[in-house]
């Protein structure tokens, strides 16, 4: 996984553990810790072992292609989860890509935020990693939704990289730079909470929304 520090990933790990227990499957889980190098080392190690099923969610696209190919060539069912390990649609021996519609997520959340803001004011987008295909699609959904709200002004669109400390620093800057923040769109819940704390710290409010809808966010 990308890193269990992300609420969505931690919940996903619980789901894996639950279903593996139901079907008497032994689960080995490697935490990527949001670090491409650490994740690469873990997947390299996994590629040298024998598995029946392997599933990989890269922190950054392209970093795991070689060990992923080796696992796939060894014969197990190898899955891409959430985002491709390399270029979308390219054959790395994967059995399938299991993912959500990130474009739709971005489109619907951004539309709801703009409606909540009354269709006017500034909006800030806080994205995942630049190479993350799911994050790229969420950004595309964000851009498409804004075509329906011509009076919304994009103040910033920057990469939070799922890192809540980085996002807090970004938003501490934003709340001092802009007086017209009406909405904030985040590519996951954890980053949204970081942005919300920045707003609270200066006594301000805005329409805040994110993808995933984990228990804390709900």
N, C-alpha and C positions, 0 to 999 in steps of 0.2 A: 504494500500500500504506500501511498504518498507520505503519510505521516499521521499518526493517531492523535496528534495535537489538534488536528482539524476535527470538529464535531461530527461532520458527515462521515469521515473515514472511521472514526471511533465507533459510530453507530453501525457502519457497514461491517466492521470486524465482529461486533456482537451478533449480527445476522449470520455471518459465516459460521461462527462458533455454534450458533443454535441449530442451523441446518446440518452441519457436520455431525452434531450429536444425535440428531434424529436419524441420520442415515449411516451411523457407525463409521464415519470417515475421520481419519486422523488428520488434523489440521496443523500445518507449520506456517506461521505468519511472520513475515519480515517487515519491520517498520522502516519506511524510507526516510523518516525524520525530516522531510522536506529538503533533503540534501542529495542532489544528483550523484555525488561521488559515493556517499555511504550506500545509497540504493543500488548503484552499479556493483559495488563490492558484494552486496547481499545476493543480487541476482546472478552474478558470476559464480558465487558459491553454490547457489541452487542449480545452476546449469550443469554442474559436475555431479549431481545426484540423480536418483531415479524417482520419478513421480508418475502418478496416474493422471492427475489433473494439475495444471498450473495456471494461475491467473495473475496478470501484471497490470498495475496502474502506474505509469511513469510520472515522476516529478516533472521531468522535462522531456519533450519528444526528441528522439534520436539517440538518447544516452544508453538505451538498453537493447538496441537492435541486435547486436552480435550475440550476447548471451541468450536473448529471446529466440533467435534462430536456432541456436544449438539445442535448446530445450525442445523446440518444435520438431527438429530433425530426429530427436531421440525417440519420438513416437507418442508422447502423452497428448492428451487434449490440452491445448494451450490457448488461453483466452486473453484478449485485450479488454480491460475494464475502463469505462468512463471516457478514456481518450486513447488514440492510437499510440503505439510505441514509436512510430516514425511518421512517414507521410501517409495521410488518409488514403485508404483504398489500396495501398501497396501490399503485395503478398510477402509476408515474412514467415509463412507457415502456420499462421494463426487459424484456429478452428472457427472463431467468430469474434466480433467486437460487440460487447455488451455495454450499452450506453443509453443515456436519456437524450431528449431533444433539447440541446442547450440553446439553440436559436429561439425556440418557442419560449423557453424559460426567460431568456433575456427580453424578448418582445413583450411578454405578458407582464412581467414585473415592472419594466420601464413604463409601459402604458398605464398600469395602475398607479405608479408614483406620480406621473404627470397629471393624471386625473385628480389625485389627492391634492396636488399643488395648485389646482385650478387652471392648469395649462399655461401658467406664467411663472417666470423666475429662473433662477440658475439651478442646474443639475450637475452633479459630479459623479463620474463613474470610477469605481475602484476595481481593477481587474486582477485576474490570476496571472500566472507566468505567461510571458509572451509566446512561448512555443506550445502551450497547452491548447490542444484543439478544442476542447470543451469551452475554455475561456474565450478563444477566438470566436466561436459561434455565439456565445453570450453577448460579446461585443457587437457582432453583426446584428443580433436581435435588438440591442439597444439603439443602434443607428437607425434601423428600419422603423422602430416605434416612434422615434423622434420626428420622422417625416410627417407624422400626424399632429404634431404639436409645435408649430412654427414659432410660437412665442416663448418656448423653453430655450434657454441659453446654456450650452455646454461650457462650464467653467473650467473643468479639468477632466482628463481621462488618463489615468496613470496605473502602473502595475504595482499592486499590493503584494503579489506573489504568495498569497495565503498567510502572510506573516503579520500577525496582529500588532507587533511592536512597530513595524515599518508603517502600517496603516495608521496607527495612532500618531506617529510623527507627521505623516502626510496631512492628516486631518487637523492636527493642531495648527499646522501652517495655513490650511484652507480657511479655518474659522476666523483667523486673524486677517486674511487677505481679502475675503469676500463678505460683503454684507447682505448679499441676495441669494444665499443658498436656500432653495426651496425644497430640494430633493437630493437624495443620495442613493445611487444604485450600486450594490456590491455583488461580486461574483460568488460569495458564500456568506453564510450567517456570521461566522467568527469575525470576519472583517467588518461586517455591519455593526456589530457590537462595539468594536474599537472606534469606529467613526462616531457612533452615538455617544460614547464617553467624551469625545472631544467637544461635541456640541453641548453636552450637559455641563462640561467644565466652564463654559463661558455663558451659561444660562440661555442657550438658544435651542430652538426646535426646528425640525425639518421632517419631511416625509422620507422615511428610511425603509429600504426594502432590499431583499437578497434572494438568491437561489437556495434551494434545498428544503427549507422549512423544517429544521431539526426541532426536537422537543423544546429546548430553551427558547428558540425563536418564536415558536407557536405560543 
